[in-house]
Amino acid sequence: MIDGLDELDGDHSELVELLTTFTNCKLLVSSRPLNVFEIAFELVPGRQLRLQNHTRNDIRKFVRDQFVGWTLVGRNSERDRLADSIVEASQGVFLWTSLVI
């Protein structure tokens, strides 16, 4: 299992080369969606697990819970738009969301 392929501080294509040398074994890898990985591993849309799609509702609840009692220019709609933009930008990362809040 390898987490965070996208966090490599270097050439991602070299990492792809290394990973493709492993034969007769199964690898479980994770990364943000970068073209270099999607192309190299021939990822088919709908056959990937996109964590951000599964944590979106939890992050939205977290953000809205943090916003309880906040008033932005006196309108809840602006607060809701801000919350939605934070959820979208978080890409499923709770730590990032917490730091932004």
C-alpha positions in Angstrom: 0.0 0.0 0.0 1.4 3.4 -1.0 -0.5 6.6 -0.1 0.1 10.0 -1.6 1.8 9.4 -5.0 1.1 13.0 -5.8 3.2 14.2 -2.9 6.4 13.1 -4.4 8.8 16.0 -4.7 10.2 15.0 -8.0 9.3 13.5 -11.4 6.1 11.6 -11.2 6.8 9.8 -14.4 9.9 8.2 -12.7 7.6 7.0 -10.0 5.3 5.5 -12.6 8.3 3.7 -14.1 9.2 2.2 -10.8 5.7 1.1 -9.9 5.2 -0.6 -13.3 8.3 -2.8 -12.7 6.4 -4.7 -10.0 4.9 -7.7 -11.7 2.9 -10.6 -10.2 1.9 -8.6 -7.2 -0.9 -6.3 -6.3 -0.4 -2.7 -5.3 -2.9 -0.4 -3.7 -1.9 3.2 -4.4 -3.6 6.5 -3.8 -3.1 9.9 -5.2 -4.9 13.0 -6.1 -6.0 12.7 -9.8 -3.0 13.7 -11.8 -2.9 13.0 -15.5 0.4 11.2 -15.4 -1.1 8.5 -13.1 -4.4 8.3 -14.9 -2.7 7.8 -18.3 0.0 5.4 -17.0 -2.4 3.2 -15.1 -5.2 3.4 -17.8 -7.8 4.4 -15.2 -11.3 4.0 -16.4 -13.8 6.6 -15.2 -16.1 5.1 -12.6 -13.6 2.4 -11.6 -11.7 4.5 -9.2 -12.5 5.2 -5.6 -12.5 9.0 -5.2 -12.4 9.5 -1.5 -13.6 13.1 -1.8 -16.9 11.8 -3.2 -17.4 9.8 0.0 -16.4 12.4 2.6 -18.1 15.4 1.0 -21.2 15.1 3.2 -19.2 14.7 6.4 -17.0 17.7 5.5 -20.1 19.7 4.7 -21.6 18.9 8.1 -18.3 19.8 9.8 -18.1 23.1 8.0 -21.8 24.0 8.7 -21.4 23.0 12.4 -18.4 25.3 12.7 -20.5 28.1 11.1 -23.3 27.8 13.6 -23.9 31.3 14.9 -21.9 33.0 12.2 -23.5 35.7 10.3 -21.9 37.0 7.1 -23.4 40.3 6.0 -26.5 39.3 7.8 -27.5 36.6 5.3 -27.4 32.9 5.6 -27.2 32.4 1.9 -23.7 33.9 1.8 -22.6 31.7 4.7 -23.9 28.7 2.8 -22.1 29.7 -0.4 -18.9 30.1 1.6 -19.4 26.7 3.2 -20.0 25.0 -0.2 -16.9 26.6 -1.7 -14.8 25.4 1.2 -16.2 21.9 0.9 -15.5 21.9 -2.9 -12.0 23.2 -2.4 -11.2 20.7 0.3 -11.1 17.8 -2.1 -12.0 15.5 0.7 -9.2 16.6 3.1 -10.4 17.2 6.6 -7.2 18.7 7.9 -7.2 21.3 5.1 -10.8 22.1 5.9 -10.1 22.5 9.6 -7.2 24.8 9.0 -9.3 27.0 6.6 -12.1 27.2 9.1 
